[in-house]
Amino acid sequence: MAGPLRFRRSRERWDASRVRRDLHAPLDETFGATLSSAWYKPPGGYTACRLEMKNGDRALFVWDENAYWLGNTKTPEALWRTEKYTFEEVPYPVARWAQRELLAELDMTDPWLAAYEHVAWFFLPILFSKDGRASSRAFFADHAAGFPDANAEDALGFYERFLSSGVFDDHRYTMAAKLGTSEHVDRTRMSATMGEFNAAKLLTDAGYAPTPEIELDSGYALDFRVTTDRGPVLVEVTRPGRPAGRSAGTPAAAIRQTGAAKTDDQLAAHPDAVLFVDCSSFHDDEWAALAGERPDAGHRPAVVFRARPDGSVAGYEKGSVPLALDDVLGK
């Protein structure tokens, strides 16, 4: 399975004839390919083109002293030994040009998604990835990014408001890649990914700046670290699926079962970390039962919460949580 969309950089000499010979010709033989001009003017000093395959794959290629390939198709042999780079790791004018090309295409094919400009930009490496482009778009369109009883517009509006704050702009690939590049929609796994965004929104609403994917000496990586007046606090996020149709047949059993999976590894090694249990997949009646009972999640300290697409959050704490969350949890 291919990962998020990345550039390949070639340090060799390129011209139009070599592009036709080493890029267009092998792709045309394999898939049927059209070589055309770029839609937007490339950066000064660069020449650019588009390659569009009959199977829906595409690639962008731009060159001057260095050449940059960005494609979700089979990489031509001439580029096999090149290194991969994120949008943030290539020259800014090249990244900006390529993103304009892709966002313009998204606006043509999926205008409902392109209308949410920061969501579209943030998840661009996934939305145009080789294996994940269809599944990621379907997850937003058909499953409201994991929110129950919501439509795509409600869900995308929620994440547009959050991501447009720039909170994860410096961690774009880290967070966007969590959505995955599978060919098939895995609603449970993908909803769990969005649970991390929901937890991060709760933290930012409380005034914290979460840093994602914290590698620790224990060999584990926890989801976030936040800095408080008393020092750093580690946060691990879990998201139980709806209790309906699973062995954990009640909301309380669902969060205990999900919490137990974390206490066997990451939280066993880091017992002071705060477990955030995102119950945003629960329907109203399921959350009402949980909020009324306020059961333990199998680890303390813990925050059990539910976010809704309108931006509201409800929840409760268990144990001594070293974070000031009263205002955002509606206490």
C-alpha positions in Angstrom: 0.0 0.0 0.0 1.4 3.3 -1.1 1.7 6.1 1.5 0.7 9.8 1.3 1.5 11.8 -1.8 5.2 13.0 -1.8 7.5 14.5 -4.3 10.5 12.7 -5.9 13.5 14.9 -6.7 15.8 14.2 -9.6 19.2 15.9 -9.8 19.7 14.8 -13.4 19.2 17.0 -16.5 15.7 17.0 -18.1 14.2 18.5 -21.2 11.0 18.1 -23.1 12.4 15.2 -25.2 13.5 13.3 -22.2 10.1 13.8 -20.5 8.4 12.3 -23.5 10.9 9.4 -23.7 11.4 8.5 -20.0 8.1 9.5 -18.5 5.3 9.7 -21.0 6.2 6.7 -23.1 6.4 4.1 -20.4 3.2 5.4 -18.7 1.4 5.5 -22.1 2.4 1.9 -22.7 1.2 0.7 -19.3 -1.9 2.7 -18.8 -2.6 4.9 -21.8 -1.3 8.4 -20.9 -1.8 12.0 -22.1 1.0 14.5 -21.8 -0.2 18.1 -21.5 0.7 21.5 -20.3 0.4 22.5 -16.7 -2.8 24.4 -15.8 -0.9 27.0 -13.9 2.3 28.8 -14.7 5.2 27.1 -13.0 7.7 28.9 -10.8 10.2 31.2 -12.5 12.8 29.3 -14.4 10.9 26.0 -14.3 9.1 24.1 -17.1 6.1 22.0 -16.1 3.7 19.4 -17.5 0.8 17.1 -16.5 0.5 13.4 -17.2 -3.0 12.0 -17.0 -3.6 8.2 -17.2 -6.8 6.5 -18.4 -7.2 4.7 -15.1 -7.5 8.0 -13.2 -3.9 8.3 -12.1 -2.0 11.5 -12.7 1.4 13.1 -12.2 2.9 16.5 -12.2 6.5 17.1 -13.3 8.4 20.3 -13.1 12.1 20.9 -13.9 15.0 23.3 -14.0 18.4 22.4 -12.4 16.4 20.0 -10.3 13.3 18.1 -11.3 10.3 17.3 -9.1 7.8 14.5 -9.8 4.5 14.3 -7.9 2.3 11.3 -8.9 -0.1 8.8 -7.7 0.7 6.3 -10.4 3.5 3.8 -11.2 6.8 5.6 -10.9 8.8 5.5 -14.2 12.1 3.7 -14.0 14.1 6.9 -14.6 12.9 8.1 -11.1 13.2 4.9 -9.1 16.4 5.9 -7.2 15.2 9.4 -6.3 14.4 10.5 -2.7 10.9 11.4 -1.5 10.0 14.8 0.0 6.9 16.3 1.6 5.3 19.5 0.4 7.1 21.3 3.2 10.5 19.9 2.2 10.6 21.1 -1.4 11.1 24.7 -2.5 8.0 26.7 -1.6 7.3 27.9 -5.1 7.3 24.3 -6.3 5.0 23.2 -3.5 2.6 26.1 -4.0 2.4 25.5 -7.8 1.7 21.8 -7.3 -0.9 22.4 -4.7 -2.7 24.9 -6.9 -2.8 22.2 -9.7 -4.3 19.6 -7.4 -6.7 21.8 -5.6 -8.0 23.1 -8.9 -8.6 19.4 -10.0 -10.4 18.7 -6.7 -12.6 21.7 -7.3 -13.6 20.1 -10.7 -14.1 16.6 -9.4 -15.4 17.1 -5.8 -16.4 20.7 -5.4 -18.3 19.8 -2.2 -15.0 19.0 -0.6 -12.9 21.7 -2.2 -15.2 24.3 -0.8 -13.7 23.6 2.6 -10.3 25.1 1.7 -8.3 24.2 4.8 -9.6 20.7 5.0 -8.8 20.1 1.3 -5.3 21.6 1.7 -4.5 19.8 4.9 -5.6 16.3 3.6 -4.3 16.8 0.1 -1.5 14.2 0.5 -4.2 11.7 1.3 -6.9 12.9 -1.1 -4.5 12.4 -4.0 -2.6 9.4 -2.7 -2.4 6.3 -4.9 -4.5 4.0 -2.7 -6.4 6.3 -0.5 -7.9 8.9 -2.8 -11.3 7.2 -3.2 -11.6 5.9 0.3 -10.7 9.2 2.0 -13.2 11.1 -0.1 -15.9 8.5 0.6 -15.2 8.7 4.3 -15.9 12.4 4.3 -18.8 12.2 1.9 -20.7 9.1 3.0 -19.7 8.8 6.7 -19.5 12.4 7.8 -16.0 11.9 9.0 -17.3 9.6 11.8 -20.0 11.7 13.2 -23.4 9.9 13.6 -26.6 11.7 12.6 -24.7 14.3 10.7 -24.1 15.1 7.0 -20.8 15.8 5.2 -21.4 19.6 5.3 -21.8 19.6 9.1 -18.7 17.4 9.6 -16.5 19.3 7.2 -17.5 22.6 8.7 -16.4 21.4 12.1 -13.0 20.4 10.9 -12.6 23.5 8.7 -13.1 25.7 11.7 -10.6 23.7 13.7 -7.9 23.2 11.1 -8.1 26.8 9.8 -6.7 27.9 13.1 -3.4 26.5 11.9 -2.9 24.3 14.9 -1.5 21.4 12.9 0.0 23.2 9.9 3.5 22.3 11.1 2.5 18.7 11.6 0.4 18.3 8.4 1.9 15.0 7.1 2.0 13.5 10.6 -1.7 14.1 11.3 -3.1 13.8 7.7 -1.3 10.4 7.2 -3.2 9.0 10.2 -6.3 8.9 8.0 -4.5 6.2 6.0 -4.2 5.3 2.4 -6.2 2.1 2.2 -8.3 1.4 -1.0 -11.3 0.6 1.2 -13.1 2.7 3.8 -12.4 1.4 7.3 -14.9 3.5 9.1 -13.8 2.3 12.6 -10.1 3.0 12.0 -10.7 6.3 10.2 -13.1 7.5 12.9 -10.5 6.7 15.5 -8.1 8.9 13.6 -10.6 11.8 13.7 -10.9 11.1 17.4 -7.4 12.5 17.7 -8.5 15.7 16.0 -11.5 15.9 18.3 -9.2 15.5 21.4 -6.8 18.1 19.9 -9.7 20.5 19.4 -10.8 20.1 23.1 -7.2 20.8 24.2 -6.8 23.9 22.0 -10.2 25.2 23.1 -8.8 24.9 26.6 -5.8 27.0 25.7 -3.2 24.3 25.1 -1.0 23.7 22.1 -0.8 19.9 21.5 2.3 18.5 19.8 1.5 15.1 18.1 3.3 11.8 18.0 5.6 11.9 21.0 8.3 9.3 20.7 9.4 8.1 24.2 12.3 6.2 25.6 9.9 3.4 26.5 9.7 2.6 22.7 6.1 3.8 22.6 4.7 6.9 20.9 1.8 8.7 22.6 -0.6 10.9 20.7 0.1 14.3 22.2 2.2 16.3 24.6 0.9 19.6 26.0 2.8 22.0 28.2 1.2 23.3 31.4 2.4 25.5 34.2 3.3 22.3 36.1 5.2 20.8 33.2 4.5 18.5 30.2 1.5 16.3 30.1 1.2 13.2 27.9 -2.1 12.4 26.2 -3.3 9.2 24.6 -6.6 9.1 22.7 -9.0 6.2 22.1 -12.3 6.1 20.4 -14.8 3.3 21.2 -17.2 2.3 18.5 -20.9 2.4 19.2 -22.0 -0.2 21.7 -24.7 -1.5 19.4 -23.6 -4.7 17.6 -20.4 -5.3 19.7 -19.5 -7.5 22.6 -19.4 -4.5 24.8 -23.2 -4.1 24.7 -23.5 -1.0 26.9 -21.8 2.4 26.6 -20.1 1.9 29.9 -18.7 -1.5 28.8 -17.6 0.0 25.5 -15.4 2.6 27.1 -14.0 0.2 29.6 -13.1 -2.3 26.8 -11.5 0.3 24.7 -9.6 1.8 27.7 -8.3 -1.6 28.7 -6.6 -2.0 25.3 -4.5 1.1 26.0 -3.6 0.1 29.6 -2.0 -3.1 28.3 0.8 -1.2 26.5 1.2 2.6 26.2 -0.5 3.5 29.5 1.2 0.6 31.4 4.5 2.2 30.5 3.2 5.8 31.1 0.6 5.6 33.9 0.6 9.3 34.5 -0.6 10.0 30.9 -4.1 11.3 30.5 -6.4 9.0 28.5 -8.9 10.9 26.4 -11.9 8.7 25.4 -13.7 10.2 22.4 -17.3 9.1 22.4 -18.2 11.1 19.4 -19.5 8.0 17.6 -22.2 7.5 20.2 -25.8 8.5 19.4 -27.6 10.9 21.7 -29.3 8.2 23.9 -26.0 6.3 24.2 -24.1 9.4 25.4 -27.0 10.3 27.7 -26.7 6.9 29.4 -22.9 7.3 29.7 -23.0 10.8 31.0 -25.6 9.9 33.6 -23.6 6.9 34.9 -20.1 8.5 34.5 -18.4 5.2 34.5 -14.6 4.6 34.8 -12.7 4.1 31.6 -10.2 1.6 33.0 -7.4 4.2 33.5 -7.0 7.3 35.6 -6.5 10.2 34.9 -9.1 10.1 32.1 -11.3 12.5 30.2 -14.5 11.0 28.6 -16.1 13.3 26.1 -18.3 13.7 23.1 -17.9 16.3 20.4 -20.7 17.4 18.0 -20.4 19.0 14.6 -21.7 22.3 15.9 -18.6 22.6 18.0 -20.1 21.8 21.4 -18.4 19.3 23.7 -19.6 17.5 26.8 -17.7 15.3 29.1 -16.4 14.3 32.5 -13.1 13.5 34.2 -12.0 10.5 36.2 -9.0 10.8 38.6 -6.8 13.9 39.0 -6.5 15.3 35.5 -3.6 17.8 35.3 -5.4 20.0 32.7 -7.9 22.8 33.1 -10.8 21.6 31.1 -13.8 22.7 33.1 -14.8 25.5 30.7 -14.7 23.3 27.6 -16.4 20.3 29.1 -19.5 22.4 30.1 -19.0 22.0 33.8 
